[in-house]
Amino acid sequence: MSPEPDFDPTAPLPGPTDPWDYAPTPSRRPGPPFHMTDMIAAEPAVAGRILARLAAARDDAARLATAIRTTVEAGEPILVTGCGTSEHCALATADILREAATAAGLRDPSIRAEQAFELSLDPPTHGLVIGVSHEGATAASNAALESARTAGRLTAVITVSRRSPAGALASITVETGELDQGWCHTVGYLSPIVAAAAVGAHLSGRSLDAAAVERLLADGARDAAGAEAIAARLAETANLIVIGSGADRAAARELVLKVEEAAWLPSAYRDLETFLHGHLPATGPATGLILVLTDRDGRAERVARARQALSAARVIGLRAAAILAEGAAASLDPSLTPAGRLVVTESPSLPVPVAALVGSTTPLQLLTERLARARGTNPDLIRRDDPIYLAAAEAAGN
């Protein structure tokens, strides 16, 4: 995939203004390459810079790791929260930190994700609350941080700048530093995941292979032809279902949101097992299906159940595609994914959830961007260049 000719994917992206202000509305490009195209191309270098900044022993990533350790050792819970793409990042962050805490020898770490609006209404009575917010201005996420702080809880946030409204509500701010240039957040999804991986490295005491992270992201964006072929098969579907299991659940949810924002195709997420318990009667040949399976934990069991799900989909005639790690791809007959597949490089040097979540990032985004092209939509403004949808966003307070 090709970015704008004058766009340098290795150069740092702009950060927030000083003093902090909301990011400007993205410029409207009449066709590809979109801002989303550029952001996907930029992600390997963005990830490398974030990891380099957060590697310092006295950095806020290390401070957050210490706070996590102290909280777990006290037997108290850790809640990670966010909205929209950041809610999916919160799910990913919880997976990454839970694995890192276990690797650090901490017993029974209670680390889970909670949707921000719900958390704001029912703040925890003890423990640590970690917010995730790309720009740091999401009202519901900030309400959750404010509610937790008022209840006397320690608060932290992963966001672009400590100067943001979210940064003002947190005792610890892990800064990602660079802003997504489109509203269909790509860098906005990747950045908190990479920051969480850096925190996890401080917590576990393991080094994080930054070069492997960059390679995974670059490799995941290379199969443009494969993404275009899948997009062509799915573009005319009436609806799309995305299924996942384990660490892939966050990525599958994010793919649903990205497709609805960017390609305006009604989509829904189902857990791999849940999909097979009552949802099949509502599907048919006009339904698209995408399986995300990159998690290497419990892979044999996940592959076996995925094979059954895809077999059922084949009987009904669903247009099935997949984002698969190399090992999973080798175990699933290509006839089960007639709409195509994108294959993710295995990265055994990375912690299991980091490898899965980073590995699926650029494939799901590339597929989304190509689906937007196939459907003739512009992903960058998430339809807010249409006065009706802009008015709807304003009515919703977004």
C-alpha positions as CSV (number, residue, x, y, z in Angstrom):
1,M,0.0,0.0,0.0
2,S,1.3,3.5,-0.9
3,P,1.1,6.5,1.4
4,E,0.9,10.1,0.0
5,P,4.0,10.8,-2.1
6,D,5.0,13.6,0.3
7,F,4.3,11.6,3.4
8,D,7.3,10.2,5.2
9,P,6.1,7.2,7.2
10,T,9.4,7.2,9.3
11,A,9.0,10.8,10.5
12,P,7.3,11.5,13.9
13,L,3.7,12.4,13.7
14,P,2.5,15.7,15.2
15,G,1.7,15.7,18.9
16,P,-0.9,17.9,20.6
17,T,-0.6,21.6,20.7
18,D,0.9,23.5,23.7
19,P,-1.3,24.6,25.4
20,W,-3.3,21.4,24.7
21,D,-6.3,21.7,22.4
22,Y,-8.5,19.3,20.5
23,A,-7.0,17.8,17.4
24,P,-8.1,19.5,14.2
25,T,-10.6,18.0,11.8
26,P,-8.7,15.8,9.3
27,S,-8.5,17.2,5.8
28,R,-10.8,15.5,3.3
29,R,-9.1,13.6,0.6
30,P,-11.2,12.8,-2.5
31,G,-9.8,9.2,-2.7
32,P,-6.9,7.0,-1.7
33,P,-4.4,7.2,-0.3
34,F,-6.4,8.3,2.7
35,H,-5.0,9.6,6.0
36,M,-5.7,6.1,7.2
37,T,-3.4,4.7,4.5
38,D,-0.6,7.0,5.7
39,M,-1.2,6.0,9.4
40,I,-0.9,2.3,8.7
41,A,2.4,2.9,6.8
42,A,3.6,5.0,9.8
43,E,2.9,2.4,12.5
44,P,6.2,0.4,12.5
45,A,8.2,3.6,13.1
46,V,5.6,5.0,15.6
47,A,5.8,1.8,17.6
48,G,9.6,1.9,17.6
49,R,9.7,5.5,18.9
50,I,7.1,4.8,21.7
51,L,9.1,1.7,22.9
52,A,12.4,3.7,22.9
53,R,10.8,6.5,24.9
54,L,9.2,4.2,27.5
55,A,12.3,2.0,28.0
56,A,13.9,4.3,30.6
57,A,13.9,2.8,34.1
58,R,12.6,6.0,35.7
59,D,10.0,6.6,33.0
60,D,6.3,6.8,33.8
61,A,5.9,3.3,32.2
62,A,8.2,2.0,35.0
63,R,6.2,4.0,37.6
64,L,3.0,2.4,36.4
65,A,4.6,-1.0,36.5
66,T,5.6,-0.4,40.1
67,A,2.0,0.7,41.0
68,I,0.6,-2.4,39.3
69,R,3.0,-4.6,41.3
70,T,2.1,-2.9,44.6
71,T,-1.6,-3.2,43.9
72,V,-1.5,-6.9,43.0
73,E,0.7,-7.7,46.0
74,A,-1.9,-6.0,48.2
75,G,-4.5,-8.3,46.7
76,E,-6.4,-5.4,45.1
77,P,-7.9,-5.2,41.6
78,I,-6.7,-3.3,38.6
79,L,-9.4,-2.0,36.2
80,V,-8.5,-0.7,32.7
81,T,-11.1,1.4,31.0
82,G,-11.9,3.3,27.8
83,C,-14.5,4.0,25.1
84,G,-14.7,3.0,21.5
85,T,-11.3,2.1,20.1
86,S,-9.8,2.9,23.5
87,E,-12.2,0.3,25.1
88,H,-10.7,-2.3,22.8
89,C,-7.2,-1.0,23.8
90,A,-8.3,-1.4,27.4
91,L,-9.2,-5.0,26.8
92,A,-5.8,-5.5,25.1
93,T,-4.0,-3.8,27.9
94,A,-5.6,-5.9,30.5
95,D,-4.5,-9.1,28.6
96,I,-0.9,-7.8,28.3
97,L,-0.6,-6.7,31.9
98,R,-2.2,-9.8,33.3
99,E,0.3,-12.0,31.4
100,A,3.2,-9.8,32.5
101,A,2.1,-9.9,36.1
102,T,2.0,-13.7,36.0
103,A,5.4,-13.8,34.3
104,A,6.7,-11.6,37.2
105,G,5.6,-14.3,39.7
106,L,2.7,-12.3,41.1
107,R,0.0,-14.5,42.3
108,D,-3.6,-14.3,41.2
109,P,-3.4,-10.9,39.5
110,S,-6.9,-9.4,39.2
111,I,-6.5,-7.2,36.1
112,R,-9.6,-6.7,33.8
113,A,-11.2,-4.2,31.5
114,E,-14.4,-2.2,32.3
115,Q,-16.3,0.0,29.9
116,A,-15.8,3.6,31.0
117,F,-19.4,4.8,31.3
118,E,-20.3,1.8,33.5
119,L,-17.2,2.3,35.6
120,S,-18.0,6.0,36.1
121,L,-21.4,5.0,37.6
122,D,-19.9,2.3,39.9
123,P,-16.3,3.2,40.8
124,P,-14.2,0.6,42.6
125,T,-13.8,0.7,46.4
126,H,-10.2,-0.2,46.2
127,G,-7.4,-0.8,43.7
128,L,-6.0,1.0,40.7
129,V,-7.8,2.4,37.7
130,I,-6.0,2.8,34.4
131,G,-7.6,4.9,31.7
132,V,-6.9,4.6,28.0
133,S,-7.7,7.6,25.8
134,H,-5.8,8.4,22.6
135,E,-6.4,12.2,22.6
136,G,-7.3,12.4,26.3
137,A,-10.6,14.1,25.8
138,T,-13.2,11.4,25.8
139,A,-15.9,12.5,28.3
140,A,-17.0,9.1,29.5
141,S,-13.4,7.9,30.0
142,N,-12.5,11.1,31.9
143,A,-15.7,10.7,34.0
144,A,-14.5,7.2,35.0
145,L,-11.1,8.6,36.0
146,E,-12.7,11.5,38.0
147,S,-15.1,9.1,39.7
148,A,-12.3,6.7,40.7
149,R,-10.2,9.6,41.9
150,T,-13.1,11.0,44.0
151,A,-13.5,7.6,45.5
152,G,-9.9,7.7,46.6
153,R,-8.5,5.3,44.1
154,L,-5.0,5.7,42.5
155,T,-5.5,6.6,38.8
156,A,-3.2,6.3,35.8
157,V,-3.8,6.9,32.1
158,I,-2.2,6.0,28.8
159,T,-2.7,8.9,26.4
160,V,-1.0,11.2,24.0
161,S,0.0,13.9,26.6
162,R,-0.1,14.6,30.3
163,R,-1.3,18.1,29.3
164,S,-4.6,16.5,28.1
165,P,-7.8,16.6,30.2
166,A,-7.2,12.9,31.0
167,G,-3.6,13.6,32.1
168,A,-4.9,16.1,34.6
169,L,-7.0,13.4,36.2
170,A,-4.2,10.8,36.7
171,S,-1.4,10.4,39.1
172,I,0.6,8.6,36.5
173,T,0.5,9.4,32.8
174,V,2.2,7.2,30.2
175,E,2.5,9.4,27.1
176,T,2.4,8.0,23.6
177,G,3.3,11.4,22.1
178,E,2.0,11.3,18.6
179,L,-1.5,11.9,17.3
180,D,-3.5,9.9,14.7
181,Q,-4.1,12.1,11.7
182,G,-7.5,10.6,10.9
183,W,-10.7,9.9,12.9
184,C,-10.8,6.2,12.0
185,H,-8.1,5.6,14.6
186,T,-5.3,3.3,13.5
187,V,-2.3,4.8,15.3
188,G,-4.8,5.5,18.1
189,Y,-5.4,1.8,18.5
190,L,-1.8,0.7,18.2
191,S,-0.2,3.3,20.5
192,P,-1.8,2.2,23.8
193,I,-1.1,-1.4,23.0
194,V,2.6,-0.7,22.5
195,A,2.7,1.4,25.6
196,A,1.0,-1.4,27.6
197,A,3.7,-3.8,26.2
198,A,6.4,-1.4,27.5
199,V,4.7,-1.3,30.9
200,G,4.5,-5.1,30.9
201,A,8.2,-5.3,30.1
202,H,9.0,-3.2,33.2
203,L,6.6,-5.3,35.3
204,S,7.9,-8.7,34.2
205,G,11.6,-7.8,34.0
206,R,11.8,-9.2,30.5
207,S,13.3,-7.2,27.6
208,L,10.9,-6.4,24.8
209,D,12.1,-7.1,21.3
210,A,11.3,-3.7,19.7
211,A,12.6,-4.8,16.3
212,A,10.2,-7.8,16.3
213,V,7.3,-5.4,17.0
214,E,8.3,-3.2,14.1
215,R,8.7,-6.2,11.8
216,L,5.3,-7.6,12.7
217,L,3.6,-4.3,11.9
218,A,5.5,-4.0,8.6
219,D,4.8,-7.6,7.6
220,G,1.1,-7.2,8.4
221,A,0.7,-4.4,6.0
222,R,2.4,-6.0,3.0
223,D,-0.4,-8.2,1.6
224,A,-2.4,-5.4,-0.1
225,A,-3.5,-7.8,-2.9
226,G,-4.9,-10.3,-0.3
227,A,-6.7,-7.5,1.5
228,E,-8.2,-6.3,-1.8
229,A,-9.4,-9.7,-2.7
230,I,-11.1,-10.2,0.6
231,A,-12.6,-6.7,0.4
232,A,-14.0,-7.5,-3.0
233,R,-15.8,-10.6,-1.7
234,L,-17.2,-8.8,1.3
235,A,-18.1,-5.4,-0.1
236,E,-21.6,-6.3,-1.2
237,T,-22.5,-8.3,1.9
238,A,-25.5,-7.2,3.9
239,N,-23.7,-7.6,7.2
240,L,-20.5,-8.8,8.7
241,I,-19.8,-10.9,11.7
242,V,-16.3,-11.1,13.2
243,I,-15.3,-13.9,15.6
244,G,-12.4,-14.3,17.9
245,S,-11.1,-16.0,21.1
246,G,-8.5,-15.3,23.7
247,A,-6.3,-12.3,23.1
248,D,-7.9,-12.0,19.6
249,R,-11.2,-10.8,21.1
250,A,-9.9,-7.2,21.4
251,A,-8.7,-7.2,17.8
252,A,-12.0,-8.7,16.5
253,R,-14.0,-6.1,18.3
254,E,-11.7,-3.4,16.9
255,L,-12.2,-4.8,13.4
256,V,-16.0,-4.5,13.8
257,L,-15.7,-0.8,14.9
258,K,-13.3,0.0,12.1
259,V,-15.5,-1.6,9.4
260,E,-18.6,0.3,10.6
261,E,-16.7,3.6,10.9
262,A,-14.7,3.3,7.7
263,A,-16.8,1.2,5.3
264,W,-20.3,1.8,6.8
265,L,-21.1,-1.9,6.7
266,P,-23.3,-3.2,9.6
267,S,-21.1,-5.5,11.7
268,A,-21.2,-7.4,14.9
269,Y,-18.7,-9.2,17.1
270,R,-19.2,-12.7,18.6
271,D,-16.9,-14.8,20.7
272,L,-15.8,-17.8,18.8
273,E,-17.9,-20.2,21.0
274,T,-20.8,-17.8,21.4
275,F,-21.2,-17.6,17.6
276,L,-22.2,-21.2,17.5
277,H,-24.9,-20.9,20.2
278,G,-28.0,-19.5,18.4
279,H,-26.6,-16.9,15.9
280,L,-26.3,-19.1,12.8
281,P,-30.1,-18.9,12.0
282,A,-29.7,-15.2,11.3
283,T,-27.0,-15.7,8.8
284,G,-27.0,-16.6,5.1
285,P,-25.1,-16.2,1.8
286,A,-25.3,-12.4,2.1
287,T,-23.5,-12.6,5.4
288,G,-19.7,-12.0,5.7
289,L,-17.7,-13.7,8.3
290,I,-14.1,-13.0,9.5
291,L,-12.2,-15.2,11.9
292,V,-9.3,-13.6,13.8
293,L,-7.0,-16.3,15.2
294,T,-3.4,-15.3,16.1
295,D,-3.2,-16.2,19.9
296,R,-0.8,-19.0,20.4
297,D,-2.1,-20.0,23.8
298,G,-4.5,-22.8,23.6
299,R,-4.1,-22.8,19.9
300,A,-4.9,-26.4,19.2
301,E,-8.3,-26.0,21.0
302,R,-9.1,-22.7,19.3
303,V,-8.2,-24.0,15.9
304,A,-10.4,-27.1,16.4
305,R,-13.4,-25.0,17.4
306,A,-12.7,-22.5,14.6
307,R,-12.7,-25.3,12.1
308,Q,-16.1,-26.3,13.3
309,A,-17.4,-22.7,13.1
310,L,-16.0,-22.3,9.5
311,S,-17.5,-25.7,8.5
312,A,-20.9,-24.6,9.7
313,A,-20.5,-21.3,7.8
314,R,-19.5,-23.2,4.6
315,V,-22.7,-25.3,4.8
316,I,-24.8,-22.1,5.0
317,G,-22.8,-20.3,2.3
318,L,-21.3,-17.5,4.4
319,R,-18.5,-15.5,2.7
320,A,-15.8,-16.5,5.2
321,A,-12.4,-14.9,5.5
322,A,-9.7,-14.9,8.2
323,I,-6.8,-13.2,9.8
324,L,-4.6,-16.1,10.9
325,A,-1.2,-16.6,12.5
326,E,1.0,-18.8,10.3
327,G,0.5,-21.9,12.6
328,A,-3.2,-21.5,12.6
329,A,-3.3,-21.0,8.8
330,A,-1.4,-24.2,8.3
331,S,-4.0,-26.1,10.4
332,L,-7.1,-24.7,8.6
333,D,-7.9,-25.9,5.1
334,P,-8.1,-22.9,2.7
335,S,-11.5,-24.1,1.5
336,L,-12.9,-23.0,4.9
337,T,-12.0,-19.4,4.1
338,P,-13.3,-19.0,0.5
339,A,-13.2,-15.2,0.8
340,G,-9.5,-15.2,1.5
341,R,-7.1,-14.9,4.4
342,L,-4.4,-12.6,5.7
343,V,-1.5,-14.5,7.4
344,V,0.3,-13.1,10.4
345,T,4.0,-13.8,11.0
346,E,4.7,-15.8,14.2
347,S,6.8,-13.9,16.7
348,P,7.9,-16.2,19.5
349,S,10.3,-13.7,21.0
350,L,7.3,-11.6,22.1
351,P,4.9,-12.3,25.0
352,V,1.9,-14.2,23.8
353,P,-0.7,-11.4,24.0
354,V,1.7,-8.8,22.6
355,A,2.5,-11.0,19.6
356,A,-1.2,-11.6,18.9
357,L,-2.4,-8.1,19.4
358,V,0.5,-6.4,17.5
359,G,0.4,-9.0,14.8
360,S,-3.2,-8.5,14.0
361,T,-3.1,-4.7,14.1
362,T,-2.0,-3.8,10.6
363,P,-3.9,-6.7,8.8
364,L,-7.2,-5.7,10.4
365,Q,-6.6,-2.0,9.5
366,L,-5.4,-2.8,6.0
367,L,-8.5,-4.9,5.4
368,T,-10.7,-2.1,6.7
369,E,-9.0,0.4,4.4
370,R,-9.4,-1.8,1.4
371,L,-13.0,-2.5,2.2
372,A,-13.6,1.2,2.4
373,R,-12.1,1.6,-1.1
374,A,-14.3,-1.3,-2.4
375,R,-17.4,0.3,-1.0
376,G,-16.5,3.8,-2.2
377,T,-16.4,5.3,1.3
378,N,-13.8,7.7,2.9
379,P,-12.6,6.3,6.2
380,D,-10.9,9.4,7.6
381,L,-13.9,11.4,8.7
382,I,-16.1,8.5,9.9
383,R,-18.9,10.0,7.8
384,R,-19.0,13.3,9.7
385,D,-18.5,15.1,6.4
386,D,-22.2,14.2,5.8
387,P,-24.3,16.9,7.6
388,I,-26.8,14.3,8.9
389,Y,-24.1,12.2,10.6
390,L,-22.3,15.2,11.9
391,A,-25.6,16.4,13.4
392,A,-26.0,12.9,14.9
393,A,-22.6,13.0,16.4
394,E,-23.3,16.4,17.9
395,A,-26.7,15.2,19.3
396,A,-24.8,12.3,20.9
397,G,-22.3,14.7,22.5
398,N,-19.4,13.2,20.5
